[in-house]
Amino acid sequence: MTALPACFLTRPIAHRGLHDASCGRPENSLAAFRAAIAAGYGIELDVQMSLDGAAMVFHDYHLGRLTDQTGPIAQRRAADLAGITLSGGQDSIADLKQVLDLIAGQVPLLIEIKDQDGNMGPAVGPLEAAVAEALSPYRGEVAVMSFNPHSVVAFGNIRADIPLGLVTDRFEPDDWPSLSAERRGYLAQISDFGTSGVGFISHNQTQLTDPPVSALKAQGVPVLCWTVRSPDEERRARRIADNITFEGYLP
């Protein structure tokens, strides 16, 4: 296990960049990342996989919420996605290599690999390999995390030198309708922490008093949290969390 560098615990982390579509900075856009860098915040971003196996910086599985296109991102080639403009700005969907070239180690970078299995199961590997390949020349402070424990194991098998974490939650039915009840219950206990090679968690900020989080905190495990949206939420979260991932205000 590679320890999480201290910079991930001291700089607030801008969720999907310092985004504000009303100012031309959509989430996970180059403009949002530039703004985070200028303000000195860490950056959190998401990666999905294109049809031809590229790691694309995009949160959703479908294009509709964030662009004027429809359909799954996984059914479009990287070159096609690069031609799609993000709603609320001028940037198109970027691939991870493009974003890494922009950040260039200026601020800490937290990469979330989105689950590609569908039930947080073992059908993983190609996206993790694409992220590892994109990171091969990168020299900045970076950590990788996922809701899917199999994903971080797969990534760790390629890049054991990069800190790994689990994104965690209660996994309540209304929030995770696609997951089986058995899988939701298992994940809520953060059962894979000791066996998946991870060294930190990023937990739902509304649930930081949950027993599995308290148990890890008592062991000295770094606890990040998502997604803080106001100073009041930040004050409450910081009673437990070592750092915050934020959006919609400036900490």
C-alpha positions as CSV (number, residue, x, y, z in Angstrom):
1,M,0.0,0.0,0.0
2,T,1.3,3.5,-0.9
3,A,0.4,6.1,1.6
4,L,-1.7,9.1,0.6
5,P,0.5,12.2,0.4
6,A,-0.1,15.0,3.0
7,C,-1.2,17.4,0.2
8,F,-4.4,15.5,-0.2
9,L,-5.3,16.2,3.4
10,T,-4.4,19.9,3.5
11,R,-5.8,21.4,0.2
12,P,-9.6,21.3,-0.3
13,I,-10.4,19.3,-3.4
14,A,-12.6,20.8,-6.1
15,H,-15.2,18.3,-7.1
16,R,-15.0,17.7,-10.9
17,G,-12.8,20.9,-11.0
18,L,-13.8,24.3,-9.9
19,H,-16.9,24.2,-12.0
20,D,-19.6,26.8,-12.6
21,A,-21.5,26.5,-15.8
22,S,-22.9,30.0,-15.4
23,C,-19.4,31.2,-15.8
24,G,-18.6,28.9,-18.7
25,R,-16.9,26.2,-16.6
26,P,-18.9,22.9,-16.8
27,E,-18.0,20.0,-14.6
28,N,-14.9,18.0,-15.6
29,S,-14.0,20.6,-18.2
30,L,-10.6,22.0,-18.9
31,A,-11.9,25.5,-17.9
32,A,-13.0,24.0,-14.5
33,F,-9.5,22.5,-14.0
34,R,-7.8,25.7,-14.9
35,A,-9.8,27.6,-12.4
36,A,-9.0,25.1,-9.7
37,I,-5.3,25.3,-10.5
38,A,-5.4,29.1,-10.4
39,A,-7.1,29.0,-7.0
40,G,-4.6,26.4,-5.6
41,Y,-7.2,23.7,-5.0
42,G,-6.8,20.0,-5.5
43,I,-8.8,18.5,-8.3
44,E,-11.1,15.5,-8.3
45,L,-12.3,14.1,-11.7
46,D,-14.1,11.1,-13.1
47,V,-13.1,8.7,-15.9
48,Q,-15.3,6.7,-18.2
49,M,-14.2,4.5,-21.1
50,S,-14.8,5.2,-24.8
51,L,-15.8,2.5,-27.3
52,D,-12.2,2.2,-28.4
53,G,-10.7,2.0,-24.9
54,A,-9.7,5.5,-24.0
55,A,-10.0,7.0,-20.5
56,M,-12.4,10.0,-21.0
57,V,-12.9,12.6,-18.3
58,F,-16.6,12.5,-17.8
59,H,-18.9,11.6,-14.9
60,D,-22.1,10.1,-16.3
61,Y,-22.6,6.9,-18.2
62,H,-24.9,8.7,-20.7
63,L,-24.3,11.9,-22.6
64,G,-27.7,13.6,-22.1
65,R,-27.2,15.6,-18.9
66,L,-23.9,17.2,-19.8
67,T,-24.1,17.6,-23.6
68,D,-26.6,18.1,-26.4
69,Q,-26.0,14.5,-27.4
70,T,-27.7,11.3,-26.2
71,G,-26.7,7.7,-25.6
72,P,-24.0,5.9,-23.6
73,I,-20.5,7.4,-23.6
74,A,-19.2,3.8,-23.9
75,Q,-20.7,3.5,-27.4
76,R,-18.7,6.5,-28.8
77,R,-15.1,6.5,-30.0
78,A,-12.7,8.9,-28.3
79,A,-12.3,11.0,-31.5
80,D,-16.1,11.4,-31.7
81,L,-16.4,12.3,-28.0
82,A,-13.6,14.9,-28.4
83,G,-15.9,16.7,-30.9
84,I,-18.8,17.0,-28.4
85,T,-19.0,20.3,-26.5
86,L,-19.9,20.2,-22.8
87,S,-23.1,22.2,-22.1
88,G,-22.5,25.5,-20.4
89,G,-19.0,26.0,-21.9
90,Q,-16.8,25.9,-24.9
91,D,-14.7,22.8,-24.0
92,S,-15.3,19.4,-25.4
93,I,-15.1,16.1,-23.6
94,A,-11.4,15.6,-22.8
95,D,-9.4,12.4,-22.6
96,L,-7.3,11.8,-19.4
97,K,-4.0,12.4,-21.2
98,Q,-5.1,15.9,-22.2
99,V,-6.1,16.7,-18.7
100,L,-2.9,15.4,-17.3
101,D,-0.9,17.6,-19.7
102,L,-2.9,20.6,-18.4
103,I,-2.5,19.8,-14.6
104,A,1.1,18.8,-15.0
105,G,1.6,18.3,-11.3
106,Q,0.6,21.8,-10.3
107,V,-2.0,20.6,-7.8
108,P,-2.9,17.2,-6.2
109,L,-5.1,15.1,-8.5
110,L,-7.7,12.6,-7.3
111,I,-9.1,10.3,-10.1
112,E,-12.3,8.3,-9.7
113,I,-12.6,5.3,-11.9
114,K,-16.3,4.8,-12.6
115,D,-17.7,1.3,-12.3
116,Q,-17.9,-0.5,-15.6
117,D,-19.3,-3.8,-14.2
118,G,-22.8,-2.7,-13.4
119,N,-23.0,-4.3,-10.0
120,M,-19.6,-3.2,-8.5
121,G,-18.3,-6.7,-9.5
122,P,-15.2,-8.2,-11.1
123,A,-15.9,-7.4,-14.7
124,V,-13.2,-4.7,-14.7
125,G,-9.7,-4.2,-16.2
126,P,-9.7,-2.2,-19.5
127,L,-10.5,1.2,-18.0
128,E,-8.1,0.6,-15.2
129,A,-5.4,-0.3,-17.7
130,A,-6.2,2.8,-19.8
131,V,-5.9,5.1,-16.7
132,A,-2.6,3.4,-15.8
133,E,-1.2,3.9,-19.3
134,A,-2.2,7.6,-19.3
135,L,-0.5,8.1,-16.0
136,S,2.7,6.4,-17.0
137,P,4.6,9.6,-17.8
138,Y,2.9,11.7,-15.1
139,R,5.0,13.1,-12.3
140,G,2.5,15.0,-10.1
141,E,0.9,13.9,-6.9
142,V,-2.0,11.6,-7.9
143,A,-4.3,9.1,-6.2
144,V,-6.9,6.8,-7.7
145,M,-10.2,5.6,-6.2
146,S,-13.4,3.9,-7.1
147,F,-16.7,2.7,-5.6
148,N,-15.9,-0.7,-7.0
149,P,-13.2,-2.5,-4.9
150,H,-12.4,-4.8,-7.8
151,S,-11.5,-1.7,-9.8
152,V,-8.9,-0.5,-7.3
153,V,-7.4,-4.0,-7.1
154,A,-7.1,-4.1,-10.9
155,F,-5.5,-0.7,-11.0
156,G,-3.2,-1.6,-8.1
157,N,-2.0,-4.7,-9.9
158,I,-0.6,-2.4,-12.6
159,R,0.5,0.6,-10.5
160,A,1.2,-0.4,-6.9
161,D,3.1,2.9,-6.5
162,I,0.0,5.1,-6.7
163,P,-2.1,5.6,-3.6
164,L,-5.5,3.9,-3.8
165,G,-8.8,4.6,-2.1
166,L,-12.4,3.5,-1.9
167,V,-15.3,5.8,-2.5
168,T,-17.9,4.8,0.2
169,D,-21.5,5.2,1.1
170,R,-24.4,3.6,2.9
171,F,-25.6,2.4,-0.5
172,E,-29.3,2.9,0.2
173,P,-31.8,1.4,-2.3
174,D,-33.1,4.8,-3.5
175,D,-29.6,6.0,-4.4
176,W,-28.3,2.7,-5.9
177,P,-31.3,1.0,-7.5
178,S,-29.2,-0.9,-10.0
179,L,-27.3,-2.7,-7.3
180,S,-28.5,-6.0,-5.7
181,A,-29.5,-5.8,-2.0
182,E,-26.7,-8.2,-1.2
183,R,-24.1,-6.1,-2.9
184,R,-25.3,-2.9,-1.3
185,G,-25.1,-4.4,2.1
186,Y,-21.7,-5.7,1.6
187,L,-20.3,-2.4,0.2
188,A,-21.8,-0.4,3.0
189,Q,-19.7,-2.2,5.5
190,I,-16.5,-1.2,3.6
191,S,-15.6,-4.9,3.9
192,D,-12.8,-4.8,1.2
193,F,-10.7,-2.1,2.9
194,G,-8.2,-4.5,4.3
195,T,-7.9,-6.7,1.3
196,S,-8.0,-4.3,-1.7
197,G,-4.7,-2.5,-1.1
198,V,-6.3,0.8,-0.4
199,G,-5.1,3.4,2.2
200,F,-7.9,5.9,2.4
201,I,-11.7,6.3,1.9
202,S,-13.8,9.2,0.5
203,H,-17.2,8.9,2.2
204,N,-20.6,10.5,1.7
205,Q,-20.3,13.7,3.9
206,T,-23.9,13.2,5.3
207,Q,-22.9,9.8,6.7
208,L,-19.6,10.3,8.4
209,T,-20.8,9.0,11.8
210,D,-21.5,5.6,10.3
211,P,-19.8,2.8,12.3
212,P,-17.6,1.5,9.4
213,V,-16.2,5.0,9.0
214,S,-15.6,5.4,12.7
215,A,-13.8,2.1,12.9
216,L,-11.4,3.1,10.1
217,K,-10.9,6.6,11.5
218,A,-9.9,5.1,14.9
219,Q,-7.3,3.1,13.1
220,G,-5.8,6.2,11.6
221,V,-7.1,5.8,8.1
222,P,-7.3,9.1,6.2
223,V,-11.0,10.0,5.6
224,L,-11.9,12.3,2.8
225,C,-15.6,13.1,2.0
226,W,-18.0,14.0,-0.8
227,T,-19.6,16.3,-1.7
228,V,-19.6,19.4,0.5
229,R,-21.7,22.3,-0.8
230,S,-21.7,25.0,1.8
231,P,-19.7,26.4,4.7
232,D,-22.1,24.8,7.2
233,E,-21.7,21.4,5.6
234,E,-17.9,21.9,5.7
235,R,-17.9,22.7,9.4
236,R,-19.8,19.5,10.2
237,A,-17.8,17.4,7.8
238,R,-14.5,18.5,9.3
239,R,-15.4,17.3,12.7
240,I,-14.6,13.8,11.3
241,A,-13.1,14.1,7.8
242,D,-9.5,14.9,7.2
243,N,-10.4,16.8,4.0
244,I,-13.3,17.7,1.8
245,T,-14.3,17.5,-1.8
246,F,-16.4,20.5,-2.5
247,E,-18.5,22.4,-5.1
248,G,-20.8,25.4,-5.3
249,Y,-18.9,27.6,-2.9
250,L,-15.3,28.4,-2.0
251,P,-13.9,26.9,1.3
